Amino acid sequence: LGAHEFPYSFAAALTTADLVGAGAPQAYGVELELRGNLGAPGTVVELALPAGTTAITADGGAVDGTTVRWQLGELAPGLPRLLDVRASAPALPGQRFTADLRVVSAEGVEARTS
C-alpha cells in the first residue's frame, strides 16, 4: 500500500424522516460498517444536528450543543453498528431536516454524509 492508502474504508449512512411536525421529536439513525480486513483504531463518529435542535437521547454518545460524538474505539470489519439519536425539533412546521455525519479513524480514514 502507498503512503496514504489504508486496507479499510467506512460505509456510513444517515436516516431521518424528511418532515416533522412543529416541536415533534426527530429520530436520526446512523448506520456504520467497516469494509476491509483490518480493524480501524480510534474510530469517532460525529453527528452535527440542525441549528436549534437539541439532542434528547444519544445512544451512548456525548452531546455538545448540536453535535453528538461517539468514541467507538477499535471498529471491527464486517460488523454493522447502529447508533440512534432522538432530538427535539424547532417549532417550525414542515421544516426539512438534515444533519451532517462524519466518521474518522485515528489513522485519518474518513467518511462524510448528509
N, C-alpha and C positions, 0 to 999 in steps of 0.2 A: 504494500500500500504506500501511496505517496505521503508526503509530509502532512497534508491536511485531510487525508481520507481516513474514515473510520469504518470498522466492519459491522456497523449497525446504523439504523435510522429510526426515527419515530413516525408512527402513523397516529395522527390526532384529529379528533372531530368534536365539534361543539353542537349540542342540540338545545333548542329552546322553542317555545311557542312564538309565532310571529306577532300576534296581537294579544294584549292583556287588558282586562277591564281596569278602570281607574282605581288605584290603590290596591289592586289584587296582587297576591304573591306571584312571583315569577320563578319557574323552575328551570335551571340550567343543568345539562348533563355533559360531562367531559369523558370522552372515550379515548383511551390511550393504549397503544401497543408498541412494543419494541420489536423491530424487524432486524434479523441478523442472527449470528451465532453466539455473540458475547453480550454480557450484561452492560448496562450503561450506569456508571458510577455517579453518585451525587445528583440524581435526577430531581429537578424542580419544575413544578407546574404553576403558572401564574394565570389567573383569570381576571381581566380588567372589566368590571361591570360598567354599565352606562352611568353617566353623571346623575346624581340624585337618587341612585339606587342604593339600598342598604342590605347587606347580607344578613339573613336571619339564621340560617344554618349552613355550615360549610363542610360537612363530611370529613372532619379531621383537619381541615385547612385553617390557617391563621388569617384573620381578616384585618386589613389595614385600610380604612376608608372604603373605597370602591374596588379594592384589589384583594383577591383571595389567593393565598400562596400555600402550596403543599410541598413539603420536603419529603420526597419519597425514598431517598437513598438509592441503593442499587436496584435498578429495574431489570428484571429477568426477561429474556426474549420469549416471545410467543404466548405470554400470559396477559390477556387484556386486563386493564384497570379501568374501573368506572368510578367517577367522582361526581357527587351531586351537590348543588348549591340551590338554596331557596332564598329569594331576595324580595324585599318589598319594592314595588314599582312606584314611580312617581305618579301623582294623581292627574294623569293626562290620558283621557280616554282614547283608545285606538292608536296609541303611540307604538311604533315598531321598535322592537328591542333587538339589540345586537350586543356582542361582547367580544373582546379580543383575548385569544388564548395563545399562550407561549409555553413551550416545553423546551428545557435545555439541560444538558448533562454537564458534569464537571469538566468534561473534555471539550465543551463548546459546541457539541452537536445540537442543532436547534430545529424546531418546527413551530410554525405560527399558523393560526387560522382565525377567522372572524365568523 
